[in-house]
Amino acid sequence: MKTNLTKREAYTIANEYIEKYKLTKNLSTDSDECVVFYENVFGIIGYAWVVAVKYPASFMPDEFDETSYFISDESKQVEFVIGHGGVYLTNHLTENDTGKPDEWDLLDEDFYV
């Protein structure tokens, strides 16, 4: 099977996304430790890479949270992100659309008041 990306390239794409949107950085610098290849992932056509980013939990310094970046092997870009607690994030889709609530606005009870 021939892929368009390597583990290291998928890791780099995730880190560039993290930098661009000023998201929490990965504690690991080892792509073998946090990148997994999948032949099929729901919502992505073709092969996919998932980069799991672990970082210290906000309120519990002895514990860790994790965010997963789903990267299309075909388009070579982050398609979507599953954040801590299973929250679906799409920073790249809402960055220029200020009239549309993002995922965090939808969780805020006061948003629609």
Buried (B, 14 or more C-beta within 10 A) or exposed (E): EEBBBEBEBBBBBBBEBBEEEEBBEBEBEEBEEBBEBEEEBEEBEEBBBBBBBBBEEEEEEEEEBBBBBBBBBBEEEBBBBBBBEEEEBEBBEBEEEEEEBBBEEEEEEEEEE
